[in-house]
Amino acid sequence: MKTRRGGQDDELSRTFAALADPTRRAMLARLAEGEATVTELAEPFAMSMPAISKHLKVLERAGLITRGRDAQWRPCRLDAAPLGQATDWLDRYRKFWDTRFDRLDEHLKRLQKKDPSR
């Protein structure tokens, strides 16, 4: 694992910060369906183009999107690699909670055996 200052943790922080906003999550969901222009991404939102642009910059800095250039058309594309890194990080805690829930389930079963009226 890289250090917090210059490596994986910083990338992870940028990913989670980008995902913290519902507008950006909606933009990523749209891009999961295929590339889109900035105008197409902005359509569902009642906000200014500068505000949309700020959201896209956050996503771009986090490495979650890339922007291309094809003449006047500037498509945005999803880059899911940082989501994979976030999933890997979260999986460690999923295993922790799965173990805890398994223990709780066993405990509840033992309690039911002691008191079948529950």
C-alpha positions in Angstrom: 0.0 0.0 0.0 1.3 3.4 -0.9 1.6 6.2 1.7 -1.2 8.6 2.4 0.7 11.6 1.0 1.3 10.6 -2.6 -0.4 7.4 -3.4 -3.3 5.1 -3.2 -5.0 6.7 -0.2 -5.0 10.1 -1.9 -6.6 8.5 -5.0 -9.1 6.8 -2.8 -9.9 10.1 -1.0 -10.5 11.8 -4.3 -12.8 8.9 -5.4 -14.9 9.0 -2.2 -15.0 12.8 -2.3 -16.3 12.6 -5.9 -18.9 10.0 -5.0 -20.1 12.0 -2.0 -22.3 14.2 -4.2 -25.6 12.9 -5.6 -25.2 15.0 -8.8 -21.8 13.4 -9.6 -23.2 10.0 -8.8 -26.0 10.6 -11.3 -23.6 11.8 -13.9 -21.5 8.6 -13.4 -24.7 6.5 -13.7 -25.5 8.2 -17.0 -22.0 7.6 -18.3 -22.2 3.9 -17.4 -24.8 3.8 -20.2 -22.3 5.3 -22.7 -20.4 8.4 -23.5 -22.2 11.8 -23.4 -21.5 15.4 -24.0 -21.4 18.0 -21.2 -24.8 19.3 -22.4 -26.3 15.9 -22.3 -25.0 15.3 -18.8 -26.3 18.7 -17.7 -29.9 18.2 -19.0 -31.5 16.6 -15.9 -30.1 19.2 -13.5 -31.4 22.7 -12.7 -27.9 24.3 -12.4 -25.7 26.5 -14.4 -23.1 25.2 -16.9 -20.3 26.5 -14.7 -21.7 24.4 -11.8 -21.9 21.4 -14.1 -18.3 22.0 -15.2 -17.1 22.1 -11.6 -18.7 18.7 -11.0 -17.1 17.3 -14.1 -13.7 18.6 -13.0 -14.1 16.8 -9.6 -14.9 13.6 -11.5 -12.0 14.1 -13.8 -9.5 14.8 -11.0 -10.7 11.6 -9.3 -10.0 9.7 -12.5 -13.6 8.7 -12.8 -14.2 10.3 -16.2 -12.1 11.2 -19.2 -13.0 13.9 -21.8 -12.2 13.4 -25.4 -12.2 15.8 -28.4 -13.8 15.0 -31.7 -14.1 18.3 -33.6 -16.7 20.3 -31.7 -18.0 17.2 -29.9 -16.3 16.7 -26.5 -17.6 13.3 -25.2 -17.2 12.3 -21.6 -16.5 8.7 -20.8 -16.6 6.7 -17.6 -13.4 5.3 -16.3 -14.4 2.7 -13.7 -10.9 1.8 -12.5 -11.0 4.1 -9.4 -14.4 2.5 -8.5 -12.6 -0.9 -8.5 -10.1 0.4 -6.0 -12.9 1.8 -3.8 -14.6 -1.6 -4.0 -11.5 -3.4 -3.0 -11.1 -1.1 0.0 -14.7 -1.5 1.0 -14.5 -5.3 0.6 -12.1 -5.5 3.6 -14.9 -4.0 5.8 -17.6 -6.1 4.2 -15.7 -9.2 5.4 -15.5 -7.7 8.8 -19.2 -7.0 9.0 -20.1 -10.4 7.4 -18.2 -12.0 10.3 -20.0 -9.9 12.8 -23.4 -10.6 11.4 -22.6 -14.4 11.3 -21.7 -14.2 15.0 -24.9 -12.3 15.8 -26.9 -14.9 13.8 -25.3 -17.7 15.8 -26.0 -15.9 19.1 -29.6 -15.4 18.2 -30.0 -19.0 17.3 -28.6 -20.0 20.6 -31.0 -17.7 22.4 -33.9 -19.2 20.5 -32.9 -22.7 21.5 -32.9 -21.6 25.2 -36.3 -19.8 24.9 -38.3 -21.3 22.0 -41.2 -18.8 22.6 -39.1 -16.0 21.0 
